[in-house]
Amino acid sequence: MPIPFSHRLDWSLPANRLSQALEHRKPRYDLTASNPTKAGFHYPAEILAAFQNNAALKYNPDPRGIAEARAALNLAPHTILSASTSEAYGWLFKLLCNPGDAVLVPRPSYPLFEFLAKLESVEVIQYSLQYAEGWWLDFDSLEKQLTPNTKAILFVHPNNPTGSYLKRSELEKLSQLCAARDIALISDEVFAEYPLSPDHTRAATLGDNGRCLAFVLGGLSKTAGLPQMKVAWLTASGPQAGEAISRLELIADTYLSVASPAQHALPALLHHGAAIREQIQHRTQTNYKTLIKSSLRPLHVEGGWYAIVPTPRARTEEEWALHLLQSESVLTQPGYFYDFESDGWLVLSLLTPEADFASGVQALQRQFTV
Ligand SMILES: Cc1ncc(COP(=O)(O)O)c(C=O)c1O
């Protein structure tokens, strides 16, 4: 008898049509590029030099992360380091949920939530973000999904791929709801430093909201374009924040996963990472301007690394993505990768090198107007 592996994941996910098509061709213009280390940015020599530190030869583990690293982040005292945001999600689900409990996640949003939750035997239930001139949180859809098993509401601020932030008035309502129902708020703010358009109504952060227990996630992968260095952080605020951090400390102590060299390097990585962040900011702003000037009618982007364009009705979004790959050698992502509620969207990465992005946008315009 073969070993019956766990049911945590649907292990046999078939390759979608786009991945199959990509097995046979490499696109000339990759408008899905989201790895900053392969996007043509200049990484200062000080990034590697930061690892030349004798202190890293001694192992002095601290489950919250070493004091110098946490001090460099300049965050609230209730902060703990993890190797990635993904790992922090896993810890938070372990902290808040028993197997079978649920977390609410926005739709459309980051596809990894499903996997991260299932790996902890936690159910993911979606609530809607709706678009009308800008994105807004559909509270009716969110409230309909609440059950006694709901332990956390997740929000990505700004969201991937909608680029939307929660507004202050929405945060007021959301934090009130969480406090009234004893639900924690988890805010993924990894893209916080990439605003693309100003809006005085948006919330600065979902943490410190004065009402509910909130966790805010950040990390080197986006703030400094250094996903490979494997340092992320989470901060707790609100009622029970201290107790939550003590329990998270116990979880972190079980793994001690953040490598010492990366922790010792963190102050320098944050300092010199600013130069990388500025290049990314410049790139996303330039590409967004190119897109706005085009005839593609992108949805309004408030921040982050992504933009969304509608596709003409002649084909489904997946057929458009396949057609663009075959006819123009341009790679895009169909909206269903992010669980859009309707068909007819392509997601473009604003991290794409400027010249490739402009060529890709021209190709889309050509094809959409035929
Ligand atoms: C919403 C969101 N959170 C987190 C991450 C990555 O986090 P990490 O590399 O720290 O796991 C990404 C990467 O694309 C993301 O889109």
The ligand as an ORCA input file, in Angstrom:
! r2SCAN-3c Opt
* xyz 0 1
  C       1.082     40.539     -0.510
  C       2.450     39.935     -0.378
  N       2.951     39.638      0.837
  C       4.176     39.105      0.974
  C       4.971     38.851     -0.128
  C       6.352     38.274     -0.017
  O       6.784     38.099      1.210
  P       8.056     37.235      1.659
  O       9.062     37.198      0.574
  O       8.512     38.025      2.842
  O       7.489     35.895      2.042
  C       4.496     39.129     -1.392
  C       5.316     38.807     -2.566
  O       4.924     38.892     -3.682
  C       3.207     39.683     -1.527
  O       2.711     39.953     -2.736
*
